[in-house]
Amino acid sequence: MRADVGILARNGAAVAALLLLAAGSLAETSRIAGEVDAKGLSERIGREKGRVVLVNFWATWCVPCREEFPDLVRLQRAYATQGLQVLGVSTDLSRETPAVEKFLGEQKPAFPNYRKKRGGDDQQFIDAVDASWGGELPFSVLYARDGRKAKVFSGKHTYADYEKEVQALLKP
């Protein structure tokens, strides 16, 4: 019996070590690029000067967001080489991280997705993004190559809606 307890203890320790390694590698392969607040988002957009940037605010619980997302993935793939950079910002709560990870795993976006930083005043974040934004989702902001805000999209839009505006800004 004592030998069995020793074997179980060693195997239990090995299983625990494997679980820790697996958890560590899962954390390393997160599909969420990090958390951003309004200032961090502004800095992130600023790093894309010279590119057209489309920032999309979404959540996994938002049906129109989930319906629109594949068009954003398609848009990035179609126009990345011409200078488009899509950035996603999930407004899901941190406890919904598994749902966000699963959704991003299914969609396979070729663009970074951040999560709105927890804490802080949501209204201040919304106002900093765009004064006309009432907090509805989905919500997107399109920036020209020089970093100026060119267009806002409130609610769900089609691929054609986005493509028309992106193409206009991508023209030399």
N, C-alpha and C positions, 0 to 999 in steps of 0.2 A: 504494500500500500504506500509506504514511504517513497519508494522508487517512482510510483505513479504520480505522486504529488510533485516530486522533483521534475519529472518530465513535463507535467502540465505547467509548472511554473516557468520552465525554460521555454516551452512552446508559447505560453501566454505572453512572455516578454518578447519573443520573436514576432508574434502577431501584432503586438502593440507597436513595435518598431516599424513593421511594414505599413501599418495604418498611418503612422506619423509621416513616413516617407511619401506615401500616396497623397496624404493631405497636403504636404509641402509641394509636391509636384503639381497638384491641382491648383494651388494658389499661384504658382508660377505661370500657369497657362490660362490665367483669367482672360476673358474676352473684354473685360472692362479696363479701359486704359488708365483709370484713376478717377478721383473725385475732383470736381471743379466748382468754385464759387464764381461770382460775377467777375471779379478781378482776374482770376485764373483763366476764365474763358476768354476774356478780352485779350489777355497775353497770348493765349493759344492761337486765337484768330490772327493776332498781330504777327505771329511767326510765319504766317502763310502769305505775306505781302508778295504780290506778283502772280498770285493764283486767285481764281474766283472761289469763294468759300460759301458753302451752304450749310448752315447749322440747323439741325432738326432736333426739336425737343419732343420727347415721346415717353410712353410708359407701357409696360406689358399689359396692364389692365384696360388700356384705351384701345377699343376695337378699331376705330379709324386709323390710329397710329400703326397698329399691326398690319392693317390692310395697305397702308401707304408705303411702309418700310421697304418691301421688295422693289418698288419703283426707284427708291433712293439708292439701293444697292445697284440696280441696273444703270442708273444715271452715272454713278461713280465709275463703274466699269467702262461705260461708253465714252466718257469725257475726261478721264484722269490724264490721259496723255496730252490733252489739249489745254490742261491747266485748271481743272476742277478739283477741289478738295471738299468732300462732304465730311462733316463732323456730327456725330450723334451725341445727344445728352439725355440720358434716361432720368426721369424724375421719380422713378420708383424708390420706395423706402429701402433702407439697407437690409431689412428683413426679407425683402423680395429679391435679393441678389441671386438665389438659385433660379428663379423664373427669368431674370434678365440674362443670366449665363445661358440658360437653355434656349431662349429666344434667339440670342446672338449666334449660338451654335447652329441653330436651324437655318438662319438667314445667311450666315457666312459673309457679312459685309466686308468689303475691301477698304474700309475706312474706320478710324478710331471712334469708339463710343465711350463716353465718360458717364459718370453718375453725378447728379447734382449733389454737391457737398451737403452732408447732413448738418442740421443746426442752422442757426441764422434765421433771418426773417425772409420768408418766401416772397413776400411782396416787394422787398428791396431787391431781391434777385430778379424778379419779373420786371420791375421798373428799370433796372440797370440793363437788361437785355433789350427792351423796347418799351417806351412809354405807352404805346398803343396796345400792348399785350395785356389781356385780361386774365391770363393764367390758363386759358383753354389749350387743349391738346388735340391733335398735333399743332405745333407752331414752328415755323421755320423762318430764318433770316438769311437773306442772300447778300453777300458782300462782293463788291467789285475788286478788281486786281489791286487798286490803290488803297483798299481797306475801308472805303466808305460803304455805309449801309445802302444797298440799292433797292431792296424789295423785302416786304414781309408777307408771309403766307399764313393766314389764320385758318385752322381747320384742315381737313383732308383735301389734298390736291392730286391731280393726275400726273402721270409721267409727262404728258404733253405740256401741261401748265409749267412744270419745272424746266423742262427742256427748252421751251421758248425763251424763258428769261435767262437761263444759263447760256444758251447760244448767243444771245445778244451781247452778253458781257464778255464772252470768249473771243468775239471778233477783234481783230487787231486794230 
